[in-house]
Amino acid sequence: MVGAQREAGTSVLIEDVACEVDKLGDMTQDLIEMFQRFKYKDATVMAHALEGNLHLVFSQGFNTDEAGELLRKCSRPTLNRLLLSSSHPPPPSPPPPPPLLGY
């Protein structure tokens, strides 16, 4: 996916995640399944495989409460799993987002 190909009104998000090289396949599969489960149809996973580093590229809308909630539902379990697999405790749950301003 390239930014110009995303749906109007969305932003391109690029996130980096890393793991030990021997766990890269499992992490890649987990991320692909996450994108499928949450219906991110334009998501792309690129890698520096020898370094255990993945780049996640996907588009996300922020113009509705539902869109923001989708990102929260998608990212929270993924972050917890990635952190737990790397022996770090999960971060505390974030507070709910403020209501949209409705311009």
ZIPE-V60576 format. One record per run of one state. SS is the DSSP state (H for helix, E for strand, L for the rest). FROM is the first residue (numbers start at 1). LEN is the number of residues. Records with the same first field share a line. If there is no record, write none. Layout:
SS: FROM-LEN + FROM-LEN
//
This chain:
L: 1-2 + 6-4 + 19-2 + 38-6 + 52-1 + 62-3 + 86-18
H: 3-3 + 21-17 + 49-3 + 65-21
E: 10-9 + 44-5 + 53-9
//
